[in-house]
Amino acid sequence: MQTAMDRGEPGGPLATGVEREIHDIYEKEAAGMLRYAFTVAGTREAAQDAVQEAFLRFFIIRSAGQEIRSPKAWLFRVLHNHALDQKRAGSRHEIGLDALRNAPGGGRDPEAHYIHSELLKTMLCADLSPGESECVRLRAEGLRYEEIAGVLSMRTGTVGALLARAHKKIRQAVKDSGRKAGDFALTVAAENRYAS
């Protein structure tokens, strides 16, 4: 016979383990999820709502004892879908790369923040397609190609092709902008950091 502790009810080891797991993932991923959700949803409130919904669903699934092979990718997919659903249900205005200027910082370290802002500047000048932009934003949040493919419901090869085109456009935008060589090297280093 199962006890309350075995079923994961409050105070039981399963609940404590799930709560600890969620806390650890939240601490590690929430800032990046919020930045990404903001670019999809368009408002800070909608972005916070989407992050909260993703973690609530994660909690429900994990509390039921279901395993999630890649929690980060799963959370980003739920976040992406929820933000799009809410956007469709509400206003119909487009949120482009310009929305990234106001995206929440999330307490990044200064070097990461600088690299993120430099990448943003070049993305704004690179005329990326919506698919390229989505792939670059997810890659910038540390998702692997397979995880991006899962979030955006596309093949891994398509993700690779979109990222390759985006990187080519970003390099060309840097070249066309006439930035000095040091700025170009910084932007390429930022691309390579996110592409590895």
N, CA and C atoms as an extended XYZ file, in Angstrom:
588
Properties=species:S:1:pos:R:3:atomname:S:1:resname:S:1:resid:I:1 pbc="F F F"
N         0.838       -1.179        0.000 N   MET     1
C         0.000        0.000        0.000 CA  MET     1
C         0.886        1.247        0.000 C   MET     1
N         0.544        2.214       -0.878 N   GLN     2
C         1.324        3.452       -0.977 CA  GLN     2
C         0.987        4.385        0.165 C   GLN     2
N         2.017        4.998        0.698 N   THR     3
C         1.820        6.003        1.735 CA  THR     3
C         1.779        7.384        1.084 C   THR     3
N         1.414        8.385        1.860 N   ALA     4
C         1.386        9.765        1.351 CA  ALA     4
C         2.763       10.175        0.865 C   ALA     4
N         3.795        9.700        1.548 N   MET     5
C         5.156       10.067        1.146 CA  MET     5
C         5.506        9.459       -0.199 C   MET     5
N         5.073        8.215       -0.441 N   ASP     6
C         5.378        7.558       -1.706 CA  ASP     6
C         4.688        8.243       -2.878 C   ASP     6
N         3.492        8.791       -2.629 N   ARG     7
C         2.723        9.426       -3.704 CA  ARG     7
C         3.209       10.842       -3.991 C   ARG     7
N         4.138       11.354       -3.190 N   GLY     8
C         4.674       12.690       -3.445 CA  GLY     8
C         3.831       13.796       -2.855 C   GLY     8
N         3.010       13.477       -1.875 N   GLU     9
C         2.210       14.507       -1.239 CA  GLU     9
C         3.128       15.396       -0.411 C   GLU     9
N         2.641       16.577       -0.031 N   PRO    10
C         3.498       17.524        0.693 CA  PRO    10
C         4.252       16.868        1.831 C   PRO    10
N         5.531       17.177        1.858 N   GLY    11
C         6.388       16.626        2.898 CA  GLY    11
C         7.038       15.310        2.512 C   GLY    11
N         6.577       14.670        1.454 N   GLY    12
C         7.148       13.397        1.020 CA  GLY    12
C         8.412       13.613        0.221 C   GLY    12
N         9.232       12.570        0.092 N   PRO    13
C        10.503       12.726       -0.614 CA  PRO    13
C        10.346       13.057       -2.096 C   PRO    13
N         9.293       12.513       -2.761 N   LEU    14
C         9.108       12.810       -4.178 CA  LEU    14
C         8.792       14.289       -4.357 C   LEU    14
N         7.884       14.811       -3.535 N   ALA    15
C         7.540       16.232       -3.642 CA  ALA    15
C         8.759       17.098       -3.366 C   ALA    15
N         9.508       16.751       -2.347 N   THR    16
C        10.702       17.514       -2.012 CA  THR    16
C        11.702       17.456       -3.163 C   THR    16
N        11.889       16.278       -3.763 N   GLY    17
C        12.805       16.137       -4.892 CA  GLY    17
C        12.344       16.917       -6.100 C   GLY    17
N        11.052       16.877       -6.401 N   VAL    18
C        10.502       17.621       -7.529 CA  VAL    18
C        10.620       19.111       -7.267 C   VAL    18
N        10.281       19.517       -6.057 N   GLU    19
C        10.386       20.936       -5.720 CA  GLU    19
C        11.829       21.419       -5.836 C   GLU    19
N        12.766       20.627       -5.382 N   ARG    20
C        14.183       20.981       -5.490 CA  ARG    20
C        14.597       21.045       -6.956 C   ARG    20
N        14.159       20.066       -7.740 N   GLU    21
C        14.473       20.044       -9.170 CA  GLU    21
C        13.943       21.298       -9.856 C   GLU    21
N        12.703       21.662       -9.576 N   ILE    22
C        12.102       22.843      -10.193 CA  ILE    22
C        12.824       24.107       -9.739 C   ILE    22
N        13.129       24.188       -8.467 N   HIS    23
C        13.854       25.347       -7.953 CA  HIS    23
C        15.197       25.503       -8.663 C   HIS    23
N        15.939       24.410       -8.801 N   ASP    24
C        17.250       24.469       -9.454 CA  ASP    24
C        17.125       24.880      -10.917 C   ASP    24
N        16.154       24.321      -11.619 N   ILE    25
C        15.958       24.673      -13.034 CA  ILE    25
C        15.512       26.127      -13.152 C   ILE    25
N        14.625       26.535      -12.255 N   TYR    26
C        14.147       27.921      -12.280 CA  TYR    26
C        15.318       28.891      -12.081 C   TYR    26
N        16.154       28.621      -11.101 N   GLU    27
C        17.297       29.489      -10.832 CA  GLU    27
C        18.213       29.602      -12.057 C   GLU    27
N        18.364       28.503      -12.765 N   LYS    28
C        19.287       28.460      -13.903 CA  LYS    28
C        18.670       29.028      -15.186 C   LYS    28
N        17.391       28.777      -15.446 N   GLU    29
C        16.796       29.065      -16.753 CA  GLU    29
C        15.797       30.212      -16.803 C   GLU    29
N        15.256       30.649      -15.673 N   ALA    30
C        14.148       31.610      -15.692 CA  ALA    30
C        14.499       32.931      -16.375 C   ALA    30
N        15.687       33.456      -16.137 N   ALA    31
C        16.058       34.745      -16.741 CA  ALA    31
C        16.080       34.651      -18.269 C   ALA    31
N        16.669       33.598      -18.798 N   GLY    32
C        16.703       33.414      -20.248 CA  GLY    32
C        15.313       33.158      -20.821 C   GLY    32
N        14.506       32.408      -20.080 N   MET    33
C        13.136       32.154      -20.526 CA  MET    33
C        12.337       33.446      -20.565 C   MET    33
N        12.533       34.297      -19.576 N   LEU    34
C        11.819       35.571      -19.533 CA  LEU    34
C        12.225       36.458      -20.704 C   LEU    34
N        13.523       36.520      -20.996 N   ARG    35
C        13.986       37.306      -22.152 CA  ARG    35
C        13.355       36.790      -23.435 C   ARG    35
N        13.379       35.471      -23.613 N   TYR    36
C        12.813       34.883      -24.828 CA  TYR    36
C        11.310       35.115      -24.893 C   TYR    36
N        10.606       34.894      -23.792 N   ALA    37
C         9.154       35.076      -23.767 CA  ALA    37
C         8.787       36.514      -24.105 C   ALA    37
N         9.585       37.465      -23.655 N   PHE    38
C         9.315       38.873      -23.944 CA  PHE    38
C         9.354       39.132      -25.443 C   PHE    38
N        10.307       38.520      -26.137 N   THR    39
C        10.411       38.745      -27.585 CA  THR    39
C         9.250       38.108      -28.327 C   THR    39
N         8.660       37.055      -27.773 N   VAL    40
C         7.520       36.403      -28.415 CA  VAL    40
C         6.215       37.098      -28.024 C   VAL    40
N         6.040       37.362      -26.730 N   ALA    41
C         4.775       37.891      -26.218 CA  ALA    41
C         4.642       39.401      -26.372 C   ALA    41
N         5.732       40.135      -26.220 N   GLY    42
C         5.701       41.572      -26.433 CA  GLY    42
C         5.552       42.439      -25.204 C   GLY    42
N         5.064       41.885      -24.106 N   THR    43
C         4.966       42.671      -22.873 CA  THR    43
C         5.607       41.884      -21.738 C   THR    43
N         6.079       42.627      -20.760 N   ARG    44
C         6.710       41.979      -19.609 CA  ARG    44
C         5.703       41.106      -18.864 C   ARG    44
N         4.473       41.589      -18.721 N   GLU    45
C         3.448       40.841      -18.000 CA  GLU    45
C         3.125       39.523      -18.713 C   GLU    45
N         2.962       39.580      -20.028 N   ALA    46
C         2.669       38.366      -20.797 CA  ALA    46
C         3.852       37.403      -20.737 C   ALA    46
N         5.063       37.952      -20.747 N   ALA    47
C         6.256       37.104      -20.663 CA  ALA    47
C         6.328       36.413      -19.309 C   ALA    47
N         6.078       37.161      -18.234 N   GLN    48
C         6.092       36.571      -16.895 CA  GLN    48
C         5.008       35.509      -16.768 C   GLN    48
N         3.863       35.774      -17.342 N   ASP    49
C         2.762       34.814      -17.346 CA  ASP    49
C         3.160       33.519      -18.043 C   ASP    49
N         3.820       33.650      -19.185 N   ALA    50
C         4.236       32.480      -19.952 CA  ALA    50
C         5.271       31.654      -19.190 C   ALA    50
N         6.212       32.316      -18.542 N   VAL    51
C         7.221       31.601      -17.743 CA  VAL    51
C         6.543       30.867      -16.588 C   VAL    51
N         5.638       31.548      -15.918 N   GLN    52
C         4.925       30.923      -14.803 CA  GLN    52
C         4.121       29.718      -15.278 C   GLN    52
N         3.459       29.843      -16.414 N   GLU    53
C         2.668       28.732      -16.955 CA  GLU    53
C         3.563       27.541      -17.302 C   GLU    53
N         4.711       27.804      -17.889 N   ALA    54
C         5.635       26.724      -18.242 CA  ALA    54
C         6.083       25.964      -16.995 C   ALA    54
N         6.451       26.684      -15.950 N   PHE    55
C         6.897       26.009      -14.725 CA  PHE    55
C         5.743       25.313      -13.997 C   PHE    55
N         4.553       25.874      -14.074 N   LEU    56
C         3.392       25.206      -13.477 CA  LEU    56
C         3.135       23.869      -14.164 C   LEU    56
N         3.149       23.871      -15.485 N   ARG    57
C         2.938       22.626      -16.234 CA  ARG    57
C         4.057       21.619      -15.952 C   ARG    57
N         5.280       22.133      -15.847 N   PHE    58
C         6.417       21.262      -15.529 CA  PHE    58
C         6.202       20.615      -14.159 C   PHE    58
N         5.773       21.411      -13.192 N   PHE    59
C         5.516       20.892      -11.850 CA  PHE    59
C         4.445       19.809      -11.878 C   PHE    59
N         3.372       20.053      -12.603 N   ILE    60
C         2.272       19.077      -12.676 CA  ILE    60
C         2.760       17.764      -13.285 C   ILE    60
N         3.480       17.844      -14.376 N   ILE    61
C         3.990       16.645      -15.065 CA  ILE    61
C         4.953       15.870      -14.167 C   ILE    61
N         5.896       16.599      -13.570 N   ARG    62
C         6.898       15.930      -12.726 CA  ARG    62
C         6.283       15.382      -11.448 C   ARG    62
N         5.306       16.081      -10.865 N   SER    63
C         4.630       15.595       -9.659 CA  SER    63
C         3.850       14.320       -9.930 C   SER    63
N         3.415       14.155      -11.170 N   ALA    64
C         2.710       12.936      -11.559 CA  ALA    64
C         3.682       11.786      -11.807 C   ALA    64
N         4.974       12.066      -11.683 N   GLY    65
C         5.987       11.023      -11.838 CA  GLY    65
C         6.498       10.832      -13.247 C   GLY    65
N         6.048       11.662      -14.193 N   GLN    66
C         6.517       11.534      -15.572 CA  GLN    66
C         7.923       12.114      -15.695 C   GLN    66
N         8.745       11.445      -16.470 N   GLU    67
C        10.113       11.911      -16.720 CA  GLU    67
C        10.114       12.844      -17.924 C   GLU    67
N        10.962       13.832      -17.885 N   ILE    68
C        11.174       14.742      -19.011 CA  ILE    68
C        12.647       14.670      -19.348 C   ILE    68
N        12.919       14.201      -20.552 N   ARG    69
C        14.300       13.935      -20.954 CA  ARG    69
C        15.163       15.194      -20.989 C   ARG    69
N        14.623       16.266      -21.536 N   SER    70
C        15.371       17.528      -21.625 CA  SER    70
C        14.500       18.644      -21.052 C   SER    70
N        14.575       18.867      -19.739 N   PRO    71
C        13.703       19.863      -19.114 CA  PRO    71
C        13.804       21.260      -19.733 C   PRO    71
N        15.006       21.705      -20.061 N   LYS    72
C        15.172       23.043      -20.632 CA  LYS    72
C        14.419       23.163      -21.956 C   LYS    72
N        14.599       22.202      -22.839 N   ALA    73
C        13.919       22.240      -24.137 CA  ALA    73
C        12.410       22.140      -23.945 C   ALA    73
N        11.970       21.276      -23.035 N   TRP    74
C        10.546       21.109      -22.768 CA  TRP    74
C         9.949       22.430      -22.274 C   TRP    74
N        10.619       23.078      -21.339 N   LEU    75
C        10.126       24.340      -20.800 CA  LEU    75
C        10.056       25.426      -21.878 C   LEU    75
N        11.083       25.507      -22.723 N   PHE    76
C        11.071       26.513      -23.780 CA  PHE    76
C         9.959       26.235      -24.790 C   PHE    76
N         9.683       24.973      -25.064 N   ARG    77
C         8.606       24.647      -26.009 CA  ARG    77
C         7.252       25.058      -25.433 C   ARG    77
N         6.998       24.715      -24.172 N   VAL    78
C         5.741       25.109      -23.529 CA  VAL    78
C         5.640       26.635      -23.489 C   VAL    78
N         6.732       27.284      -23.127 N   LEU    79
C         6.781       28.743      -23.078 CA  LEU    79
C         6.452       29.348      -24.442 C   LEU    79
N         7.104       28.855      -25.461 N   HIS    80
C         6.905       29.335      -26.837 CA  HIS    80
C         5.441       29.179      -27.248 C   HIS    80
N         4.904       27.980      -27.063 N   ASN    81
C         3.528       27.715      -27.477 CA  ASN    81
C         2.527       28.545      -26.680 C   ASN    81
N         2.719       28.645      -25.380 N   HIS    82
C         1.793       29.420      -24.551 CA  HIS    82
C         1.837       30.900      -24.938 C   HIS    82
N         3.039       31.445      -25.124 N   ALA    83
C         3.161       32.859      -25.491 CA  ALA    83
C         2.494       33.124      -26.841 C   ALA    83
N         2.675       32.217      -27.798 N   LEU    84
C         2.031       32.390      -29.104 CA  LEU    84
C         0.515       32.286      -28.990 C   LEU    84
N         0.029       31.320      -28.213 N   ASP    85
C        -1.417       31.178      -28.018 CA  ASP    85
C        -2.015       32.440      -27.404 C   ASP    85
N        -1.350       32.985      -26.387 N   GLN    86
C        -1.847       34.190      -25.737 CA  GLN    86
C        -1.782       35.390      -26.682 C   GLN    86
N        -0.762       35.440      -27.488 N   LYS    87
C        -0.625       36.535      -28.446 CA  LYS    87
C        -1.741       36.463      -29.482 C   LYS    87
N        -2.038       35.246      -29.955 N   ARG    88
C        -3.124       35.068      -30.929 CA  ARG    88
C        -4.475       35.421      -30.315 C   ARG    88
N        -4.661       35.071      -29.068 N   ALA    89
C        -5.938       35.337      -28.399 CA  ALA    89
C        -6.114       36.824      -28.110 C   ALA    89
N        -5.002       37.539      -27.924 N   GLY    90
C        -5.067       38.969      -27.608 CA  GLY    90
C        -4.831       39.811      -28.832 C   GLY    90
N        -3.937       40.741      -28.698 N   SER    91
C        -3.654       41.656      -29.804 CA  SER    91
C        -2.887       40.948      -30.907 C   SER    91
N        -2.944       41.519      -32.082 N   ARG    92
C        -2.321       40.924      -33.264 CA  ARG    92
C        -1.079       41.664      -33.726 C   ARG    92
N        -0.507       42.541      -32.905 N   HIS    93
C         0.665       43.291      -33.359 CA  HIS    93
C         1.910       42.408      -33.331 C   HIS    93
N         2.824       42.707      -34.245 N   GLU    94
C         4.049       41.925      -34.383 CA  GLU    94
C         5.096       42.389      -33.388 C   GLU    94
N         5.845       41.465      -32.866 N   ILE    95
C         6.968       41.780      -31.991 CA  ILE    95
C         8.225       41.356      -32.732 C   ILE    95
N         9.018       42.308      -33.117 N   GLY    96
C        10.219       42.001      -33.865 CA  GLY    96
C        11.461       42.090      -33.008 C   GLY    96
N        12.573       42.202      -33.671 N   LEU    97
C        13.840       42.297      -32.963 CA  LEU    97
C        13.937       43.569      -32.142 C   LEU    97
N        13.207       44.615      -32.540 N   ASP    98
C        13.252       45.859      -31.766 CA  ASP    98
C        12.778       45.639      -30.336 C   ASP    98
N        11.903       44.672      -30.123 N   ALA    99
C        11.422       44.391      -28.763 CA  ALA    99
C        12.551       43.898      -27.873 C   ALA    99
N        13.585       43.353      -28.453 N   LEU   100
C        14.712       42.857      -27.657 CA  LEU   100
C        15.418       43.974      -26.908 C   LEU   100
N        15.329       45.200      -27.415 N   ARG   101
C        15.982       46.326      -26.745 CA  ARG   101
C        15.471       46.494      -25.317 C   ARG   101
N        14.190       46.175      -25.110 N   ASN   102
C        13.580       46.354      -23.799 CA  ASN   102
C        13.456       45.055      -23.025 C   ASN   102
N        14.051       44.004      -23.528 N   ALA   103
C        13.935       42.703      -22.864 CA  ALA   103
C        14.572       42.756      -21.482 C   ALA   103
N        13.978       42.049      -20.520 N   PRO   104
C        14.527       42.032      -19.164 CA  PRO   104
C        15.949       41.500      -19.153 C   PRO   104
N        16.793       42.087      -18.315 N   GLY   105
C        18.197       41.702      -18.248 CA  GLY   105
C        18.431       40.374      -17.568 C   GLY   105
N        17.700       40.076      -16.518 N   GLY   106
C        17.834       38.787      -15.864 CA  GLY   106
C        19.103       38.600      -15.059 C   GLY   106
N        19.789       39.684      -14.704 N   GLY   107
C        20.942       39.555      -13.829 CA  GLY   107
C        22.140       38.879      -14.462 C   GLY   107
N        22.305       39.010      -15.748 N   ARG   108
C        23.468       38.414      -16.412 CA  ARG   108
C        24.739       39.096      -15.924 C   ARG   108
N        25.846       38.384      -16.019 N   ASP   109
C        27.115       39.008      -15.670 CA  ASP   109
C        27.446       40.051      -16.741 C   ASP   109
N        28.264       41.051      -16.417 N   PRO   110
C        28.523       42.162      -17.345 CA  PRO   110
C        29.061       41.725      -18.708 C   PRO   110
N        29.953       40.754      -18.729 N   GLU   111
C        30.501       40.295      -20.008 CA  GLU   111
C        29.409       39.672      -20.870 C   GLU   111
N        28.588       38.821      -20.276 N   ALA   112
C        27.502       38.189      -21.029 CA  ALA   112
C        26.499       39.232      -21.506 C   ALA   112
N        26.222       40.218      -20.658 N   HIS   113
C        25.290       41.283      -21.051 CA  HIS   113
C        25.852       42.072      -22.232 C   HIS   113
N        27.151       42.378      -22.204 N   TYR   114
C        27.773       43.121      -23.294 CA  TYR   114
C        27.731       42.317      -24.591 C   TYR   114
N        28.057       41.043      -24.508 N   ILE   115
C        28.022       40.192      -25.698 CA  ILE   115
C        26.600       40.111      -26.244 C   ILE   115
N        25.617       39.964      -25.335 N   HIS   116
C        24.217       39.905      -25.750 CA  HIS   116
C        23.812       41.192      -26.460 C   HIS   116
N        24.216       42.347      -25.914 N   SER   117
C        23.839       43.619      -26.531 CA  SER   117
C        24.542       43.814      -27.874 C   SER   117
N        25.788       43.375      -28.000 N   GLU   118
C        26.492       43.464      -29.285 CA  GLU   118
C        25.835       42.561      -30.336 C   GLU   118
N        25.459       41.366      -29.918 N   LEU   119
C        24.770       40.461      -30.839 CA  LEU   119
C        23.440       41.059      -31.255 C   LEU   119
N        22.730       41.664      -30.324 N   LEU   120
C        21.455       42.310      -30.626 CA  LEU   120
C        21.633       43.408      -31.654 C   LEU   120
N        22.654       44.255      -31.470 N   LYS   121
C        22.900       45.342      -32.418 CA  LYS   121
C        23.114       44.805      -33.827 C   LYS   121
N        23.886       43.748      -33.944 N   THR   122
C        24.144       43.217      -35.284 CA  THR   122
C        22.906       42.523      -35.836 C   THR   122
N        22.109       41.868      -34.960 N   MET   123
C        20.881       41.222      -35.435 CA  MET   123
C        19.910       42.251      -35.990 C   MET   123
N        19.838       43.421      -35.356 N   LEU   124
C        18.926       44.461      -35.807 CA  LEU   124
C        19.308       44.977      -37.197 C   LEU   124
N        20.578       44.938      -37.525 N   CYS   125
C        21.051       45.419      -38.825 CA  CYS   125
C        21.084       44.318      -39.880 C   CYS   125
N        20.901       43.081      -39.488 N   ALA   126
C        21.133       41.960      -40.403 CA  ALA   126
C        19.916       41.540      -41.215 C   ALA   126
N        18.744       42.095      -40.952 N   ASP   127
C        17.533       41.771      -41.708 CA  ASP   127
C        17.255       40.260      -41.706 C   ASP   127
N        17.194       39.690      -40.508 N   LEU   128
C        16.941       38.260      -40.367 CA  LEU   128
C        15.472       37.939      -40.583 C   LEU   128
N        15.209       36.776      -41.151 N   SER   129
C        13.829       36.307      -41.288 CA  SER   129
C        13.302       35.937      -39.897 C   SER   129
N        11.980       35.813      -39.734 N   PRO   130
C        11.446       35.418      -38.424 CA  PRO   130
C        12.020       34.081      -37.922 C   PRO   130
N        12.169       33.114      -38.808 N   GLY   131
C        12.727       31.821      -38.414 CA  GLY   131
C        14.178       31.926      -37.980 C   GLY   131
N        14.951       32.721      -38.715 N   GLU   132
C        16.352       32.938      -38.349 CA  GLU   132
C        16.446       33.623      -36.991 C   GLU   132
N        15.603       34.631      -36.788 N   SER   133
C        15.603       35.355      -35.506 CA  SER   133
C        15.270       34.429      -34.345 C   SER   133
N        14.233       33.609      -34.514 N   GLU   134
C        13.842       32.676      -33.452 CA  GLU   134
C        14.991       31.725      -33.120 C   GLU   134
N        15.621       31.185      -34.146 N   CYS   135
C        16.728       30.249      -33.926 CA  CYS   135
C        17.890       30.931      -33.209 C   CYS   135
N        18.236       32.143      -33.625 N   VAL   136
C        19.343       32.860      -32.992 CA  VAL   136
C        19.007       33.175      -31.539 C   VAL   136
N        17.774       33.623      -31.265 N   ARG   137
C        17.391       33.951      -29.887 CA  ARG   137
C        17.437       32.716      -28.992 C   ARG   137
N        16.939       31.584      -29.492 N   LEU   138
C        16.974       30.358      -28.687 CA  LEU   138
C        18.406       29.872      -28.501 C   LEU   138
N        19.220       29.985      -29.540 N   ARG   139
C        20.621       29.574      -29.438 CA  ARG   139
C        21.356       30.466      -28.441 C   ARG   139
N        21.016       31.763      -28.452 N   ALA   140
C        21.640       32.695      -27.515 CA  ALA   140
C        21.277       32.365      -26.071 C   ALA   140
N        20.153       31.687      -25.873 N   GLU   141
C        19.758       31.261      -24.526 CA  GLU   141
C        20.340       29.902      -24.170 C   GLU   141
N        21.179       29.366      -25.049 N   GLY   142
C        21.919       28.153      -24.725 CA  GLY   142
C        21.276       26.851      -25.158 C   GLY   142
N        20.216       26.897      -25.957 N   LEU   143
C        19.602       25.653      -26.411 CA  LEU   143
C        20.421       25.040      -27.536 C   LEU   143
N        20.511       23.715      -27.536 N   ARG   144
C        21.204       22.984      -28.595 CA  ARG   144
C        20.295       22.911      -29.830 C   ARG   144
N        20.878       22.562      -30.965 N   TYR   145
C        20.126       22.484      -32.214 CA  TYR   145
C        18.902       21.580      -32.060 C   TYR   145
N        19.075       20.418      -31.422 N   GLU   146
C        17.973       19.474      -31.259 CA  GLU   146
C        16.863       20.081      -30.407 C   GLU   146
N        17.254       20.847      -29.394 N   GLU   147
C        16.267       21.479      -28.517 CA  GLU   147
C        15.524       22.590      -29.254 C   GLU   147
N        16.246       23.372      -30.049 N   ILE   148
C        15.606       24.424      -30.847 CA  ILE   148
C        14.613       23.800      -31.818 C   ILE   148
N        15.022       22.714      -32.448 N   ALA   149
C        14.127       22.018      -33.378 CA  ALA   149
C        12.851       21.581      -32.668 C   ALA   149
N        12.972       21.087      -31.457 N   GLY   150
C        11.794       20.680      -30.698 CA  GLY   150
C        10.903       21.848      -30.326 C   GLY   150
N        11.499       22.959      -29.923 N   VAL   151
C        10.719       24.143      -29.538 CA  VAL   151
C         9.949       24.685      -30.734 C   VAL   151
N        10.606       24.760      -31.892 N   LEU   152
C        10.006       25.377      -33.073 CA  LEU   152
C         9.335       24.383      -34.012 C   LEU   152
N         9.304       23.116      -33.629 N   SER   153
C         8.682       22.059      -34.442 CA  SER   153
C         9.255       22.021      -35.858 C   SER   153
N        10.560       21.904      -35.923 N   MET   154
C        11.224       21.784      -37.220 CA  MET   154
C        12.358       20.772      -37.104 C   MET   154
N        12.930       20.409      -38.222 N   ARG   155
C        14.032       19.454      -38.225 CA  ARG   155
C        15.331       20.124      -37.791 C   ARG   155
N        16.219       19.313      -37.233 N   THR   156
C        17.513       19.812      -36.781 CA  THR   156
C        18.298       20.411      -37.944 C   THR   156
N        18.221       19.791      -39.100 N   GLY   157
C        18.910       20.323      -40.279 CA  GLY   157
C        18.409       21.701      -40.678 C   GLY   157
N        17.114       21.921      -40.524 N   THR   158
C        16.536       23.233      -40.821 CA  THR   158
C        17.074       24.275      -39.847 C   THR   158
N        17.176       23.902      -38.578 N   VAL   159
C        17.747       24.805      -37.574 CA  VAL   159
C        19.171       25.166      -37.974 C   VAL   159
N        19.959       24.170      -38.334 N   GLY   160
C        21.339       24.415      -38.750 CA  GLY   160
C        21.415       25.351      -39.946 C   GLY   160
N        20.535       25.132      -40.922 N   ALA   161
C        20.533       25.982      -42.118 CA  ALA   161
C        20.122       27.417      -41.776 C   ALA   161
N        19.096       27.560      -40.934 N   LEU   162
C        18.659       28.897      -40.539 CA  LEU   162
C        19.746       29.632      -39.755 C   LEU   162
N        20.415       28.916      -38.855 N   LEU   163
C        21.494       29.543      -38.084 CA  LEU   163
C        22.672       29.907      -38.980 C   LEU   163
N        22.990       29.058      -39.935 N   ALA   164
C        24.099       29.365      -40.854 CA  ALA   164
C        23.789       30.625      -41.664 C   ALA   164
N        22.545       30.714      -42.178 N   ARG   165
C        22.158       31.914      -42.931 CA  ARG   165
C        22.176       33.146      -42.035 C   ARG   165
N        21.680       32.990      -40.814 N   ALA   166
C        21.651       34.124      -39.879 CA  ALA   166
C        23.067       34.595      -39.574 C   ALA   166
N        23.971       33.667      -39.317 N   HIS   167
C        25.363       34.048      -39.013 CA  HIS   167
C        26.002       34.745      -40.207 C   HIS   167
N        25.701       34.279      -41.406 N   LYS   168
C        26.241       34.910      -42.615 CA  LYS   168
C        25.712       36.345      -42.724 C   LYS   168
N        24.412       36.530      -42.479 N   LYS   169
C        23.815       37.866      -42.536 CA  LYS   169
C        24.389       38.774      -41.446 C   LYS   169
N        24.597       38.213      -40.261 N   ILE   170
C        25.155       39.002      -39.157 CA  ILE   170
C        26.575       39.441      -39.492 C   ILE   170
N        27.388       38.509      -40.017 N   ARG   171
C        28.760       38.874      -40.408 CA  ARG   171
C        28.749       39.965      -41.481 C   ARG   171
N        27.844       39.833      -42.455 N   GLN   172
C        27.759       40.831      -43.524 CA  GLN   172
C        27.305       42.179      -42.966 C   GLN   172
N        26.364       42.171      -42.035 N   ALA   173
C        25.891       43.430      -41.431 CA  ALA   173
C        27.019       44.125      -40.686 C   ALA   173
N        27.843       43.346      -39.994 N   VAL   174
C        28.980       43.927      -39.281 CA  VAL   174
C        29.960       44.521      -40.284 C   VAL   174
N        30.206       43.788      -41.342 N   LYS   175
C        31.128       44.255      -42.376 CA  LYS   175
C        30.595       45.533      -43.032 C   LYS   175
N        29.304       45.558      -43.355 N   ASP   176
C        28.689       46.702      -44.014 CA  ASP   176
C        28.586       47.927      -43.100 C   ASP   176
N        28.510       47.683      -41.804 N   SER   177
C        28.354       48.806      -40.873 CA  SER   177
C        29.640       49.605      -40.721 C   SER   177
N        30.754       49.034      -41.175 N   GLY   178
C        32.023       49.741      -41.103 CA  GLY   178
C        32.602       49.806      -39.707 C   GLY   178
N        32.188       48.914      -38.850 N   ARG   179
C        32.767       48.897      -37.501 CA  ARG   179
C        34.247       48.578      -37.602 C   ARG   179
N        34.968       49.035      -36.618 N   LYS   180
C        36.402       48.746      -36.615 CA  LYS   180
C        36.638       47.263      -36.367 C   LYS   180
N        37.812       46.797      -36.672 N   ALA   181
C        38.137       45.374      -36.620 CA  ALA   181
C        37.891       44.765      -35.244 C   ALA   181
N        38.148       45.514      -34.176 N   GLY   182
C        37.942       44.990      -32.823 CA  GLY   182
C        36.481       44.675      -32.561 C   GLY   182
N        35.575       45.564      -33.032 N   ASP   183
C        34.143       45.319      -32.870 CA  ASP   183
C        33.717       44.096      -33.664 C   ASP   183
N        34.281       43.962      -34.881 N   PHE   184
C        33.962       42.807      -35.703 CA  PHE   184
C        34.398       41.522      -35.015 C   PHE   184
N        35.607       41.529      -34.455 N   ALA   185
C        36.122       40.344      -33.764 CA  ALA   185
C        35.248       40.001      -32.569 C   ALA   185
N        34.787       41.012      -31.844 N   LEU   186
C        33.919       40.779      -30.694 CA  LEU   186
C        32.610       40.134      -31.132 C   LEU   186
N        32.025       40.651      -32.212 N   THR   187
C        30.760       40.104      -32.687 CA  THR   187
C        30.935       38.674      -33.168 C   THR   187
N        32.009       38.401      -33.893 N   VAL   188
C        32.263       37.034      -34.340 CA  VAL   188
C        32.485       36.113      -33.146 C   VAL   188
N        33.203       36.609      -32.134 N   ALA   189
C        33.419       35.798      -30.917 CA  ALA   189
C        32.085       35.512      -30.248 C   ALA   189
N        31.191       36.497      -30.223 N   ALA   190
C        29.869       36.291      -29.633 CA  ALA   190
C        29.096       35.240      -30.429 C   ALA   190
N        29.133       35.343      -31.760 N   GLU   191
C        28.451       34.336      -32.590 CA  GLU   191
C        28.994       32.951      -32.319 C   GLU   191
N        30.317       32.838      -32.273 N   ASN   192
C        30.939       31.547      -32.071 CA  ASN   192
C        30.634       31.002      -30.692 C   ASN   192
N        30.548       31.870      -29.692 N   ARG   193
C        30.210       31.425      -28.341 CA  ARG   193
C        28.833       30.790      -28.328 C   ARG   193
N        27.885       31.406      -29.056 N   TYR   194
C        26.532       30.905      -29.072 CA  TYR   194
C        26.349       29.758      -30.066 C   TYR   194
N        27.258       29.629      -31.023 N   ALA   195
C        27.110       28.590      -32.039 CA  ALA   195
C        27.744       27.263      -31.626 C   ALA   195
N        28.571       27.266      -30.595 N   SER   196
C        29.262       26.032      -30.229 CA  SER   196
C        28.397       25.095      -29.424 C   SER   196
